[in-house]
């Protein structure tokens, strides 16, 4: 077993993910699916969003259908191909969900970043 490389305490970064689950712990919506929804809105296409994020269409489609089923409302409004191809956009409820998650994330990020700054100051006080 190799020893991990010692890190400079001042260079430690903090990472976290947020996700929502039901009472049984089944995931509903998290940072990844939130990014998918935001990218669909940006690109106007589930296919383009999948390409941009390096995801498979089939799995992403299934994940979004599962979220819709769990939440009880449609996330997307879709139209099939044609000369200019199909499109996907967030439904009004999907837009509200993304906006609410944006605001929630902003508040949580602020709180967590403040706490991490306190933690980093405490790390700086450790003996070398």
DSSP file (Angstrom, degrees, kcal/mol; ACC not computed):
  #  RESIDUE AA STRUCTURE BP1 BP2  ACC     N-H-->O    O-->H-N    N-H-->O    O-->H-N    TCO  KAPPA ALPHA  PHI   PSI    X-CA   Y-CA   Z-CA
    1    1 A X              0   0    0      0, 0.0     2,-0.2     0, 0.0     0, 0.0   0.000 360.0 360.0 360.0 128.4    0.0    0.0    0.0
    2    2 A X        -     0   0    0      1,-0.1     2,-0.3     0, 0.0     0, 0.0  -0.532 360.0-115.4 -84.9 150.3    1.5    3.4   -1.0
    3    3 A X        -     0   0    0     -2,-0.2    -1,-0.1     1,-0.1     3,-0.1  -0.647  32.6-114.4 -81.7 136.9    1.5    6.3    1.3
    4    4 A X        -     0   0    0     -2,-0.3     2,-0.2     1,-0.1    -1,-0.1  -0.390  36.4 -99.7 -68.5 150.5   -0.6    9.3    0.2
    5    5 A X        -     0   0    0      1,-0.1     2,-0.2    -2,-0.1    -1,-0.1  -0.491  39.7-112.6 -69.2 134.3    1.3   12.4   -0.6
    6    6 A X        -     0   0    0     -2,-0.2     2,-0.3    -3,-0.1    -1,-0.1  -0.484  34.6-146.8 -69.1 136.9    1.3   14.9    2.2
    7    7 A X        -     0   0    0     -2,-0.2     2,-0.6    -3,-0.0     5,-0.1  -0.756  18.6-108.9-106.7 152.9   -0.7   18.0    1.3
    8    8 A X    >   -     0   0    0     -2,-0.3     3,-2.2     1,-0.2     4,-0.3  -0.697  26.4-140.0 -74.6 121.2   -0.2   21.6    2.4
    9    9 A X  G >  S+     0   0    0     -2,-0.6     3,-1.0     1,-0.3    -1,-0.2   0.795 101.0  60.6 -56.6 -29.3   -3.0   22.4    4.8
   10   10 A X  G 3  S+     0   0    0      1,-0.2    -1,-0.3   113,-0.1   114,-0.1   0.700 101.3  54.6 -71.5 -17.5   -3.4   25.8    3.2
   11   11 A X  G <  S+     0   0    0     -3,-2.2    -1,-0.2     2,-0.1    -2,-0.2   0.423  76.2 127.2 -96.8   1.9   -4.2   24.2   -0.2
   12   12 A X    <   -     0   0    0     -3,-1.0     2,-0.3    -4,-0.3    -3,-0.0  -0.384  44.0-157.6 -64.4 132.4   -7.1   22.0    1.0
   13   13 A X        -     0   0    0     -2,-0.1     2,-0.4     2,-0.0    -2,-0.1  -0.759   7.8-134.3-108.0 155.9  -10.2   22.5   -1.0
   14   14 A X        +     0   0    0     -2,-0.3     2,-0.3     2,-0.0   102,-0.0  -0.941  24.0 176.8-114.4 133.0  -13.8   21.7    0.0
   15   15 A X        +     0   0    0     -2,-0.4     2,-0.3     2,-0.0    -2,-0.0  -0.974   5.2 160.7-132.5 146.7  -16.2   19.9   -2.2
   16   16 A X        -     0   0    0     -2,-0.3     2,-0.4     2,-0.0    -2,-0.0  -0.984  23.5-142.5-158.0 162.8  -19.8   18.7   -1.6
   17   17 A X        -     0   0    0     -2,-0.3     2,-0.4     2,-0.0    -2,-0.0  -0.962  10.6-148.4-128.9 147.9  -22.9   17.6   -3.4
   18   18 A X        +     0   0    0     -2,-0.4    13,-1.6     2,-0.0     2,-0.3  -0.945  23.4 163.7-114.3 136.9  -26.5   18.3   -2.6
   19   19 A X  E     -A   30   0A   0     -2,-0.4     2,-0.4    11,-0.3    11,-0.3  -0.993  28.0-135.6-149.5 154.6  -29.3   16.0   -3.4
   20   20 A X  E     +A   29   0A   0      9,-3.7     8,-3.6    -2,-0.3     9,-1.0  -0.855  26.4 177.8-107.3 142.4  -32.9   15.5   -2.4
   21   21 A X  E     -A   27   0A   0     -2,-0.4     6,-0.2     6,-0.3     2,-0.1  -0.914  28.7-107.3-138.2 165.6  -34.4   12.1   -1.5
   22   22 A X    >   -     0   0    0      4,-2.1     3,-2.1    -2,-0.3     6,-0.0  -0.251  52.1 -85.4 -82.6-178.9  -37.6   10.5   -0.4
   23   23 A X  T 3  S+     0   0    0      1,-0.3    -1,-0.1     2,-0.1    -2,-0.0   0.711 130.0  55.2 -63.9 -19.6  -38.1    9.2    3.2
   24   24 A X  T 3  S-     0   0    0      2,-0.1    -1,-0.3     3,-0.0     3,-0.1   0.394 121.4-105.2 -92.8   2.7  -36.6    5.8    2.1
   25   25 A X    <   +     0   0    0     -3,-2.1     2,-0.5     1,-0.3    -2,-0.1   0.538  68.5 149.5  87.8   6.6  -33.4    7.5    0.8
   26   26 A X        -     0   0    0      1,-0.1    -4,-2.1     2,-0.0    -1,-0.3  -0.629  51.0-116.1 -75.5 124.4  -34.2    7.1   -2.9
   27   27 A X  E     +A   21   0A   0     -2,-0.5    -6,-0.3    -6,-0.2     3,-0.1  -0.315  39.2 169.0 -63.5 138.8  -32.6   10.0   -4.8
   28   28 A X  E     -     0   0A   0     -8,-3.6     2,-0.4     1,-0.3    -7,-0.2   0.733  64.5  -6.1-111.7 -60.8  -34.9   12.5   -6.5
   29   29 A X  E     +A   20   0A   0     -9,-1.0    -9,-3.7    38,-0.0    -1,-0.3  -0.998  66.4 156.7-145.1 135.5  -32.9   15.5   -7.6
   30   30 A X  E  >  -A   19   0A   0     -2,-0.4     4,-2.4   -11,-0.3   -11,-0.3  -0.769  58.5 -69.6-143.2-170.6  -29.3   16.5   -7.0
   31   31 A X  H  > S+     0   0    0    -13,-1.6     4,-2.1    -2,-0.2     5,-0.1   0.859 125.5  52.4 -56.3 -39.9  -26.6   18.6   -8.5
   32   32 A X  H  > S+     0   0    0      2,-0.2     4,-1.9     1,-0.2    -1,-0.2   0.947 113.2  40.8 -65.1 -49.6  -26.1   16.4  -11.5
   33   33 A X  H  > S+     0   0    0      1,-0.2     4,-2.6     2,-0.2    -1,-0.2   0.845 112.4  57.4 -69.0 -32.7  -29.7   16.3  -12.7
   34   34 A X  H  X S+     0   0    0     -4,-2.4     4,-2.3     2,-0.2    -1,-0.2   0.916 107.2  48.2 -60.6 -44.2  -30.0   20.0  -11.8
   35   35 A X  H  X S+     0   0    0     -4,-2.1     4,-2.3    -5,-0.2    -2,-0.2   0.885 109.5  53.2 -64.8 -38.7  -27.1   20.7  -14.3
   36   36 A X  H  X S+     0   0    0     -4,-1.9     4,-2.5     2,-0.2    -2,-0.2   0.954 110.2  46.9 -59.9 -49.4  -28.8   18.5  -16.9
   37   37 A X  H  X S+     0   0    0     -4,-2.6     4,-2.1     1,-0.2    -2,-0.2   0.903 112.6  49.4 -60.9 -41.8  -32.0   20.6  -16.6
   38   38 A X  H  X S+     0   0    0     -4,-2.3     4,-1.9     1,-0.2    -1,-0.2   0.883 111.9  48.8 -64.4 -37.5  -30.1   23.8  -16.7
   39   39 A X  H  X S+     0   0    0     -4,-2.3     4,-2.8     2,-0.2     6,-0.3   0.846 108.0  53.7 -73.2 -34.5  -28.2   22.6  -19.8
   40   40 A X  H  X S+     0   0    0     -4,-2.5     4,-2.8     2,-0.2     5,-0.5   0.932 110.4  47.6 -61.7 -44.8  -31.5   21.5  -21.5
   41   41 A X  H  < S+     0   0    0     -4,-2.1    -2,-0.2     1,-0.2    -1,-0.2   0.898 114.6  47.1 -62.9 -39.7  -32.9   25.0  -21.0
   42   42 A X  H  < S+     0   0    0     -4,-1.9    -2,-0.2     1,-0.2    -1,-0.2   0.905 123.3  31.3 -68.0 -43.0  -29.6   26.6  -22.3
   43   43 A X  H  < S-     0   0    0     -4,-2.8    -2,-0.2     2,-0.2    -3,-0.2   0.695  94.4-133.8 -93.2 -20.4  -29.4   24.4  -25.4
   44   44 A X  S  < S+     0   0    0     -4,-2.8    44,-2.1    -5,-0.3     2,-0.3   0.669  77.4  82.4  75.3  16.8  -33.1   23.8  -26.1
   45   45 A X     >  -     0   0    0     -5,-0.5     4,-2.1    -6,-0.3    -2,-0.2  -0.963  65.8-150.1-156.7 132.6  -32.4   20.1  -26.7
   46   46 A X  H  > S+     0   0    0     -2,-0.3     4,-2.5     2,-0.2     5,-0.2   0.901 106.3  52.2 -65.3 -40.7  -32.0   17.0  -24.5
   47   47 A X  H  > S+     0   0    0      1,-0.2     4,-2.4     2,-0.2    -1,-0.2   0.933 111.3  45.6 -60.9 -47.0  -29.7   15.5  -27.2
   48   48 A X  H  > S+     0   0    0      1,-0.2     4,-2.7     2,-0.2    -1,-0.2   0.884 112.1  51.9 -65.1 -38.2  -27.5   18.7  -27.2
   49   49 A X  H  X S+     0   0    0     -4,-2.1     4,-2.2     2,-0.2    -1,-0.2   0.921 109.9  49.0 -64.1 -43.3  -27.5   18.8  -23.4
   50   50 A X  H  X>S+     0   0    0     -4,-2.5     5,-2.8     2,-0.2     4,-1.0   0.922 112.6  47.8 -61.8 -44.5  -26.3   15.1  -23.2
   51   51 A X  H ><5S+     0   0    0     -4,-2.4     3,-0.7     1,-0.2    -2,-0.2   0.936 112.0  49.5 -61.3 -46.2  -23.6   15.8  -25.8
   52   52 A X  H 3<5S+     0   0    0     -4,-2.7    -1,-0.2     1,-0.2    -2,-0.2   0.866 118.3  38.9 -62.1 -36.8  -22.4   18.9  -23.9
   53   53 A X  H 3<5S-     0   0    0     -4,-2.2    -1,-0.2    -5,-0.2    -2,-0.2   0.471 110.9-117.4 -94.5  -2.5  -22.3   17.1  -20.6
   54   54 A X  T <<5 +     0   0    0     -4,-1.0     2,-0.3    -3,-0.7    -3,-0.2   0.865  67.2 138.6  70.9  36.2  -20.9   13.8  -22.0
   55   55 A X      < -     0   0    0     -5,-2.8     2,-0.3    -6,-0.2    -1,-0.2  -0.762  57.5-107.5-112.3 157.6  -24.0   11.8  -20.9
   56   56 A X     >  -     0   0    0     -2,-0.3     4,-2.1     1,-0.1     5,-0.2  -0.659  20.2-139.1 -83.7 141.1  -26.0    9.1  -22.7
   57   57 A X  H  > S+     0   0    0     -2,-0.3     4,-3.2     2,-0.2     5,-0.2   0.937  99.1  52.6 -62.4 -48.8  -29.4   10.1  -24.0
   58   58 A X  H  > S+     0   0    0      1,-0.2     4,-2.2     2,-0.2    -1,-0.2   0.916 113.0  42.1 -59.1 -47.8  -31.1    6.9  -23.0
   59   59 A X  H  > S+     0   0    0      2,-0.2     4,-2.7     1,-0.2    -1,-0.2   0.923 115.9  49.4 -66.5 -43.1  -30.0    7.0  -19.4
   60   60 A X  H  X S+     0   0    0     -4,-2.1     4,-2.6     2,-0.2    -2,-0.2   0.924 110.4  50.5 -62.6 -44.4  -30.6   10.7  -19.0
   61   61 A X  H  X S+     0   0    0     -4,-3.2     4,-2.3     1,-0.2    -1,-0.2   0.929 112.0  48.1 -57.7 -46.2  -34.1   10.3  -20.5
   62   62 A X  H  X S+     0   0    0     -4,-2.2     4,-2.1    -5,-0.2    -2,-0.2   0.899 110.5  51.2 -62.0 -42.0  -34.8    7.5  -18.1
   63   63 A X  H  X S+     0   0    0     -4,-2.7     4,-2.1     1,-0.2    -1,-0.2   0.912 111.1  47.7 -61.7 -43.2  -33.5    9.6  -15.1
   64   64 A X  H  X S+     0   0    0     -4,-2.6     4,-2.4     1,-0.2    -2,-0.2   0.890 110.4  51.3 -67.8 -38.8  -35.7   12.5  -16.0
   65   65 A X  H  X S+     0   0    0     -4,-2.3     4,-2.4    -5,-0.2    -1,-0.2   0.893 109.3  51.9 -63.3 -38.8  -38.8   10.3  -16.5
   66   66 A X  H  X S+     0   0    0     -4,-2.1     4,-2.5     2,-0.2    -2,-0.2   0.917 109.4  49.0 -63.6 -43.5  -38.1    8.9  -13.0
   67   67 A X  H  X S+     0   0    0     -4,-2.1     4,-2.7     2,-0.2     5,-0.3   0.928 110.7  50.7 -61.8 -44.9  -37.9   12.3  -11.5
   68   68 A X  H  X>S+     0   0    0     -4,-2.4     4,-2.3     1,-0.2     5,-0.9   0.913 111.3  48.6 -58.9 -42.7  -41.1   13.3  -13.2
   69   69 A X  H  <5S+     0   0    0     -4,-2.4    -1,-0.2     1,-0.2    -2,-0.2   0.917 113.5  46.2 -64.3 -43.5  -42.8   10.2  -11.8
   70   70 A X  H  <5S+     0   0    0     -4,-2.5    -2,-0.2     1,-0.2    -1,-0.2   0.884 119.5  39.5 -68.5 -38.4  -41.5   10.8   -8.3
   71   71 A X  H  <5S-     0   0    0     -4,-2.7    -1,-0.2     2,-0.2    -2,-0.2   0.728 103.6-128.7 -86.0 -22.4  -42.5   14.5   -8.2
   72   72 A X  T  <5S+     0   0    0     -4,-2.3     2,-0.3    -5,-0.3    -3,-0.2   0.700  73.7  82.3  84.2  19.6  -45.8   14.1  -10.1
   73   73 A X  S   <S-     0   0    0     -5,-0.9    -1,-0.2    -6,-0.2     2,-0.2  -0.991  81.5 -97.1-150.9 157.4  -45.3   16.7  -12.8
   74   74 A X        -     0   0    0     -2,-0.3    20,-0.4     1,-0.1    19,-0.2  -0.509  22.1-170.1 -75.0 137.9  -43.5   17.1  -16.1
   75   75 A X        +     0   0    0     -2,-0.2    16,-2.8   -11,-0.1     2,-0.3   0.739  69.6  43.6 -92.1 -30.4  -40.1   18.7  -16.2
   76   76 A X  E     -B   90   0B   0     14,-0.3     2,-0.5    18,-0.1    14,-0.2  -0.845  57.9-152.7-122.6 152.2  -39.9   19.0  -20.0
   77   77 A X  E     -B   89   0B   0     12,-3.1    12,-2.2    -2,-0.3     2,-0.3  -0.998  31.6-170.9-115.3 126.1  -42.0   20.1  -22.9
   78   78 A X  E     -B   88   0B   0     -2,-0.5     2,-0.4    10,-0.2    10,-0.2  -0.865  19.1-169.1-122.8 149.8  -40.8   18.2  -26.1
   79   79 A X  E     -B   87   0B   0      8,-2.3     8,-2.0    -2,-0.3    -2,-0.0  -0.997  27.9-119.0-134.4 140.5  -41.5   18.4  -29.8
   80   80 A X        -     0   0    0     -2,-0.4     5,-0.0     6,-0.2     8,-0.0  -0.266  39.5 -80.2 -75.5 162.0  -40.4   15.8  -32.3
   81   81 A X        +     0   0    0      5,-0.1     2,-0.3     1,-0.1     3,-0.2   0.778  52.5 148.0 -31.3-140.9  -38.0   16.4  -35.2
   82   82 A X  S >  S-     0   0    0      1,-0.2     3,-1.1     2,-0.1     4,-0.1  -0.809  74.0 -36.9 119.9-167.7  -38.9   17.8  -38.5
   83   83 A X  T 3  S+     0   0    0     -2,-0.3    -1,-0.2     1,-0.3     3,-0.1   0.855 144.9  35.2 -60.2 -36.7  -36.8   19.9  -40.9
   84   84 A X  T 3  S-     0   0    0      1,-0.3    -1,-0.3    -3,-0.2    -3,-0.1   0.338 116.2-114.3-101.6   6.8  -35.1   21.7  -38.0
   85   85 A X    <   -     0   0    0     -3,-1.1    -1,-0.3     2,-0.0    -2,-0.1  -0.063  40.5 -60.8  83.8 170.8  -35.0   18.8  -35.6
   86   86 A X        -     0   0    0     -4,-0.1     2,-0.3    -3,-0.1    -6,-0.2  -0.189  46.6-152.5 -82.4 177.8  -36.8   18.4  -32.3
   87   87 A X  E     -B   79   0B   0     -8,-2.0    -8,-2.3   -42,-0.1     2,-0.4  -0.988   8.4-159.6-149.0 157.2  -36.5   20.5  -29.2
   88   88 A X  E     +B   78   0B   0    -44,-2.1     2,-0.3    -2,-0.3   -10,-0.2  -0.997  14.9 170.9-135.4 139.3  -36.9   20.2  -25.5
   89   89 A X  E     -B   77   0B   0    -12,-2.2   -12,-3.1    -2,-0.4     2,-0.1  -0.964  41.2 -89.2-141.2 161.1  -37.5   23.0  -23.0
   90   90 A X  E     -B   76   0B   0     -2,-0.3   -14,-0.3   -14,-0.2   -15,-0.1  -0.450  40.5-124.5 -69.7 140.8  -38.3   23.1  -19.4
   91   91 A X     >  -     0   0    0    -16,-2.8     4,-2.8    -2,-0.1     5,-0.2  -0.314  34.9 -98.1 -70.7 166.6  -42.0   23.0  -18.5
   92   92 A X  H  > S+     0   0    0      1,-0.2     4,-2.0     2,-0.2     5,-0.1   0.907 130.0  47.1 -54.7 -40.7  -43.2   25.9  -16.3
   93   93 A X  H  > S+     0   0    0    -19,-0.2     4,-2.4     2,-0.2    -1,-0.2   0.886 110.3  52.7 -68.1 -37.6  -43.0   23.6  -13.3
   94   94 A X  H  > S+     0   0    0    -20,-0.4     4,-2.5     2,-0.2    -2,-0.2   0.905 108.9  49.8 -62.3 -41.7  -39.5   22.5  -14.4
   95   95 A X  H  X S+     0   0    0     -4,-2.8     4,-2.5     2,-0.2    -2,-0.2   0.905 111.2  48.8 -63.2 -41.6  -38.4   26.1  -14.6
   96   96 A X  H  X S+     0   0    0     -4,-2.0     4,-2.5    -5,-0.2    -2,-0.2   0.896 110.7  51.0 -65.4 -39.7  -39.7   26.8  -11.1
   97   97 A X  H  X S+     0   0    0     -4,-2.4     4,-2.5     2,-0.2    -2,-0.2   0.935 111.8  46.4 -62.4 -46.8  -38.0   23.7   -9.8
   98   98 A X  H  X S+     0   0    0     -4,-2.5     4,-2.6     1,-0.2    -2,-0.2   0.917 113.3  49.3 -63.2 -42.9  -34.6   24.8  -11.3
   99   99 A X  H  X S+     0   0    0     -4,-2.5     4,-2.3     2,-0.2    -1,-0.2   0.902 111.9  48.6 -63.0 -40.9  -35.1   28.3  -10.0
  100  100 A X  H  X S+     0   0    0     -4,-2.5     4,-2.6     2,-0.2    -2,-0.2   0.907 113.0  47.2 -65.9 -41.1  -35.9   27.0   -6.5
  101  101 A X  H  X S+     0   0    0     -4,-2.5     4,-2.8     2,-0.2    -2,-0.2   0.876 110.0  54.3 -68.4 -36.5  -32.9   24.7   -6.5
  102  102 A X  H  X S+     0   0    0     -4,-2.6     4,-2.5     2,-0.2    -2,-0.2   0.950 112.5  42.9 -57.0 -50.4  -30.7   27.6   -7.8
  103  103 A X  H  X S+     0   0    0     -4,-2.3     4,-2.2     2,-0.2    -2,-0.2   0.912 114.2  50.3 -65.4 -43.5  -31.8   29.8   -4.9
  104  104 A X  H  X S+     0   0    0     -4,-2.6     4,-2.6     1,-0.2     5,-0.2   0.929 111.9  48.3 -58.9 -46.3  -31.4   26.9   -2.4
  105  105 A X  H  X S+     0   0    0     -4,-2.8     4,-3.5     1,-0.2     5,-0.2   0.909 108.8  53.7 -61.8 -43.1  -27.9   26.2   -3.7
  106  106 A X  H  X S+     0   0    0     -4,-2.5     4,-2.0     1,-0.2    -1,-0.2   0.919 112.4  43.9 -58.9 -44.3  -27.0   29.8   -3.4
  107  107 A X  H  X S+     0   0    0     -4,-2.2     4,-2.0     2,-0.2    -2,-0.2   0.928 116.5  45.5 -67.5 -45.1  -28.0   30.0    0.2
  108  108 A X  H  X S+     0   0    0     -4,-2.6     4,-3.1     2,-0.2     5,-0.3   0.920 111.2  53.7 -64.8 -43.8  -26.4   26.7    1.1
  109  109 A X  H  X S+     0   0    0     -4,-3.5     4,-2.9    -5,-0.2     5,-0.2   0.924 109.0  49.3 -56.0 -45.8  -23.2   27.6   -0.7
  110  110 A X  H  X S+     0   0    0     -4,-2.0     4,-1.9    -5,-0.2    -1,-0.2   0.926 113.8  44.7 -61.1 -45.7  -22.9   30.8    1.2
  111  111 A X  H  X S+     0   0    0     -4,-2.0     4,-2.1     2,-0.2    -2,-0.2   0.930 116.1  46.1 -64.4 -46.4  -23.4   29.1    4.6
  112  112 A X  H  X S+     0   0    0     -4,-3.1     4,-2.5     1,-0.2    -2,-0.2   0.898 110.8  52.4 -66.6 -40.2  -21.0   26.3    3.8
  113  113 A X  H  X S+     0   0    0     -4,-2.9     4,-2.0    -5,-0.3    -1,-0.2   0.890 109.2  50.0 -64.1 -38.2  -18.3   28.6    2.4
  114  114 A X  H  X S+     0   0    0     -4,-1.9     4,-1.7    -5,-0.2    -1,-0.2   0.933 112.2  47.6 -63.1 -44.9  -18.4   30.7    5.5
  115  115 A X  H  X S+     0   0    0     -4,-2.1     4,-2.2     1,-0.2    -2,-0.2   0.879 110.1  52.9 -63.7 -37.7  -18.1   27.6    7.7
  116  116 A X  H  X S+     0   0    0     -4,-2.5     4,-2.8     2,-0.2    -1,-0.2   0.871 104.7  55.1 -67.1 -36.0  -15.2   26.4    5.5
  117  117 A X  H  X S+     0   0    0     -4,-2.0     4,-2.0     2,-0.2    -1,-0.2   0.908 108.7  48.4 -61.9 -40.8  -13.4   29.7    6.0
  118  118 A X  H  X S+     0   0    0     -4,-1.7     4,-2.1     2,-0.2    -2,-0.2   0.930 111.4  50.5 -62.4 -45.3  -13.6   29.2    9.8
  119  119 A X  H  X S+     0   0    0     -4,-2.2     4,-2.3     1,-0.2    -2,-0.2   0.911 108.6  51.3 -59.2 -44.6  -12.4   25.6    9.4
  120  120 A X  H  X S+     0   0    0     -4,-2.8     4,-2.1     1,-0.2    -1,-0.2   0.887 108.2  52.1 -62.5 -38.9   -9.4   26.8    7.2
  121  121 A X  H  X S+     0   0    0     -4,-2.0     4,-0.8     1,-0.2    -1,-0.2   0.901 109.7  49.8 -63.5 -39.0   -8.4   29.4    9.9
  122  122 A X  H >< S+     0   0    0     -4,-2.1     3,-0.6     1,-0.2     4,-0.3   0.877 108.8  52.1 -66.5 -37.3   -8.5   26.6   12.5
  123  123 A X  H >< S+     0   0    0     -4,-2.3     3,-1.8     1,-0.2    -1,-0.2   0.890 102.8  59.2 -62.2 -39.2   -6.3   24.5   10.3
  124  124 A X  H 3< S+     0   0    0     -4,-2.1    -1,-0.2     1,-0.3    -2,-0.2   0.750 100.0  58.2 -62.5 -23.6   -3.8   27.3   10.0
  125  125 A X  T << S+     0   0    0     -4,-0.8    -1,-0.3    -3,-0.6    -2,-0.2   0.539  82.4 106.6 -85.3  -6.8   -3.5   27.3   13.8
  126  126 A X  S <  S-     0   0    0     -3,-1.8     2,-0.0    -4,-0.3    -3,-0.0  -0.411  82.2-101.3 -70.3 148.1   -2.3   23.6   13.9
  127  127 A X              0   0    0      1,-0.1    -1,-0.1    -2,-0.1    -2,-0.1  -0.378 360.0 360.0 -67.1 148.9    1.4   23.0   14.6
  128  128 A X              0   0    0     -3,-0.1    -1,-0.1    -2,-0.0    -2,-0.0   0.453 360.0 360.0 -87.6 360.0    3.5   22.3   11.5
